[in-house]
């Protein structure tokens, strides 16, 4: 990925919008113009939801052999909870604190597409041995990079600010998932 792609924001183009597959693979390849495009396309929310669902299903496939159906369903639910929580945190910090010109729906669309690299997690069902952990790490590193790009494009901020916003948003999303896990696990054990 070229360094200039990470350091410059892309402006929307007058070209016809890409279809879902082109957007999905563009987000997977960390193409900043995809995030810019979905930010401005109000009809892209179902596509973003599809990316979140596909990523959640990929994680579900990965955990199914060890955690069973309950773990697989929890992975899918967690993908959606994380999506909404991260988008809310990014909007709160970006719009309210940084005074960025964006709204929750724009952030929701771009953040949804940032999950595209997590589809690599489905490969975790293969007998990869110690490479399985590396695959998980790479998939999450790519997804965090995609999230930074998505936030940068949605908020129209530089990469450093986008990284700072993402760090807080990810911490909040993980904290919420942990809290939900404790609550539901506590009820299941009671």
N, C-alpha and C positions, 0 to 999 in steps of 0.2 A: 504494500500500500504506500503510495507516495506521501512524503512528509507534508507537502503543500495541501494535500487533501484533508489532513488533520488540522491545519493551521488557518485555513481560510473558510469563510462561510460561502455557501453557494447561493446564488440568486435563482428564483424560480424561472423556468424557461417558458416560452410560448409554445413549445412542442406539445403534441398530444400526450395525455397522461399514459403511463405504462400500464399494462395489465397486471393482475395480481402476481403471476409467476415472475415477471420481470422485476417487479418491486421486491418480492420475497428474496430472489437471488441477488438483487442489487444490495439489499440490506445485509444479506449474508456476507457479501463481498466488501461491506463497509463503504459503500458508495454514498457519500454525503448528499448527493442530489436526490436520492430516493427519499431521504428524511425530509428534505426541503419540499419535495413534491407532495408527500402525504400530509405535511403540515398544512398546506394550502388546499388540499382536496377534502372538502367536507363529507364527501361520500366514501371516504377511505376507512371509516371506523369499523365497518364489518370486516374489511380486509385485515385491519390491525387485530381485531378479535380472533380472526382465523389464525394469524401468526401465533398469538398467545396460546391458543388451543393446540396448535400443532407442536409448539415447544413443550407445553404441558404433557401432551401425549408422548412425546419423545422421552421426557423424564420418567413418565409412568412406565413405558416399555423398559427403561433402564432399571427401575427399582422393583418391577414385578417379580422377578425370580427370587429376590431376597425378602421383600416386604409384602408380597401377595397383593391381592386386589385392593385391600384397604390402603396400602401404601401408594398404589398406583392412582387410586381416586384422590387421595390426599395430595399427590403431586399435581394433578390437574387443577384441583381447587386452589392450591397454593400459587400456581401460575397466575390465576385470575386475581387473587387477593393481592399478590405482589404487584401486578400490573396497575391496579387501581390505587394502591397505596403509594407506589413510587410516583405515579403521575400526579397524585394530589400533593405530595411533598415537593416535587419539582415545581408545580404551579405555585404553591404557597411561597416558596423561597424565591423562585425566579420572578414571579409577577409582583408579589408584595414587597419583597426586600430589595431585589435587584432592579425593580421597575421595568422588567422586560415587557415587550409588547407581544403577549401571547395569551392564550386562555386554556382552560382545562382540556377542552376537546382537542385542540391542536397538540397539546402535550401528550394526551392519551393516545392519539394516532401514532405519533412518532415513537413514543416509548414502546408501544405494542410491536412495531416493526423491529425494534432493537432485539427482540427475542429470537429472531431468525437463526442466529448461530447456535442456539441451544438445541436445534434439531440434531446436531451431532451426537447428543446424548443417547439417541436411539441405537447408535453403534455399540453402546455399552453392553448389549446382550451378546455380542460376539465374544468368543473365548480369547480375550486380549491379554489376560494375565495382568502383569504390572502396568501395561500400557492403558488399561481401563482408567486408572486414576489420572494419568496424563491426559487422556481424552477428555475427561470431565473438567480438568483444569483449563485446557485449551478452549473448550466450548464456553466456559464461564468467562474466561479472559476476553474472548472475542465478543461475547454478549455485553460485557462492561464497556468495551471499546465502542461497540455499536450504540450503547446507551449514551455515552459521552457525545458521540456524533449527533444522536437524535436530540438530545437536550440542547446542544450548541445550536442546531438548526432551528429548533422550536423557539428558543428564547432569544436567538440572535445575539449571543454572547461569544466571547473568545473561549478557546479550549480550556484554559486554566479555570475560568469561572464555571464552565460546564462540568469539569471534573470535580470541583468543590461541591457543586449542587448535587451531583450524582453520588458522591460519597455520603452526604447526609441522607439523601433519599434511599439509598441502598440500606444504610444502617436502620432507618425507620422501617422500611419494608421487612427486613429480616427480624427486627424486634417485634413487629406485629405478628409475623408468622410464628415466632417463638412463643409469644403470649397465647396465640390461638392454639398452638400445639399443647402447651401446658394446661390450658383450660379444658380442651377436649380430651386429652389424655387423663387428666384428673377425674373427669366425669366418667370416662370409660373404666377406670380402675375402682371407682366408688361403688 
